[in-house]
Amino acid sequence: MSLPATPPPGWRLRIEDSLPSTSDLLQRLAVAGEPEGLAILAREQSGGRGRDGRVWSSPRGNLYFSLLLRPGGPVRDAGRWALVAGLVMVEGLAPFATDPAALRLKWPNDVLMGDAKLAGVLCESAATVEGGLDWFIMGIGANLAAPPALPDRATIGLGAIPPEQVACSMLAALERLRALWRDQGFAAIRTAWMARGPAMQAPLTLRGGRSGLYAGLAEDGSLLLAAEGRVHAVATGEVAYREAG
């Protein structure tokens, strides 16, 4: 398979040696009117952010980049774009993995290899005064040469791969997925995510303790969890990791 060495048409990849946060910089640019198609990559970050305010460890050797979309549509589509973000990571990382089939998605949008975390994304967006989706940022981190040691989860890396090459692979994956959504509807994205997600009826526990059996995804990207004789749609939250070690 030929791997992209440059961003696909319509994308501008800006590479910085060090930044506090690629997403913070890109968000300021988005608010100032930056058009769609800018991606910012940093060799290291001093203030990387994960979900719920968690610090994202950002040593040199891994991928830290954020990309800006202005997809239009209603603001409620932000949850759907978050599922696209998970697929962007999986499809972008797959060419560099010795066993691409081992890459799995943990709802809402972390990438696992086995039970270990390989990549994650923090999605942020803003609405227009009319209630449309003004901009959408995917802030992606992937472990390559330097998977961090974390107290609450196992981590894994893919090796010493140039981060900019992985970023270009992810941008190419994003364009394929946008075309899939446009041509076949969001149901095709949902199907692709579920093919990489948990097995149906797998037991899941959310952070905070809520648990049940995995029953797929709703049309808006919500997690469907079967518990107490009902199927519940979970729009926000995160499936917990198993204990590390």
C-alpha positions, 0 to 999 in steps of 0.5 A, a space after each residue: 500500500 502506498 502511504 501519503 507523504 503529503 496532505 491530500 488536496 485542500 489541506 494545509 499541514 503546519 508543523 511546529 517544534 513545540 506548542 502548549 496545545 495544537 487544539 488551543 492554537 487552532 481554536 483561536 484561529 477558528 474563532 478568528 475566521 480561519 477557513 477549513 483545511 488547516 491541520 497543526 502538528 507539534 513535535 511536543 506539547 507542554 499543555 496537551 489536553 484529554 477528556 474531562 480536563 485530563 492532562 495528555 502526556 506529550 513527549 517527543 516521538 508521538 503524534 500530536 495534531 489538530 485539524 479544523 473542519 467547517 462542515 456545516 449542518 446542525 450543531 447536533 451533528 457534532 456527535 456524529 463527527 466524533 464517531 468520524 474522528 475515531 474512524 479517522 484514527 483507526 484508518 490512518 493508523 492501520 497502514 503502520 500496524 503489523 496487525 491492522 485488525 487488532 485496532 479497535 474502537 472504545 466509545 466514544 473515540 479511543 483506539 485500542 490495541 488489545 486492551 491498551 490505549 494507542 490513540 485518542 481524540 478530543 473533539 471541540 466545536 462551536 455553534 452559529 447563532 442560528 444553531 448550525 455547526 460553525 467549526 469542528 476540531 479534532 485534536 488527535 494524539 497517538 502513541 508512536 515511539 514513546 507511549 506514556 506510562 499511565 496509572 489507570 490504563 495500559 498504553 502501547 505504541 506503534 514504533 518510531 514512525 514519522 508523525 507527519 506521515 501518520 498525520 497525512 494518512 489520517 487526513 487522507 482517511 478523513 477525506 475517504 470518510 467524508 465521501 462515504 458519508 456524502 455518498 451513502 449517508 451517515 448509516 455507512 459511518 455508523 456501520 464502519 464504526 460498529 465493525 471496529 467497536 465492541 462485540 454485540 452484547 459485550 459487558 461495558 461499564 461507563 466511568 461513574 459505574 453505570 453498566 450494561 450490555 453493548 447494543 450498538 450505536 444510535 443514529 446520532 452516535 449515542 451508545 446503546 446500553 442494554 440494562 434492566 430490561 431496557 435499551 438506554 441511549 447514552 449521549 455523553 460519557 466514556 466507557 471505562 478502561 480495564 485495570 492496567 497491568 
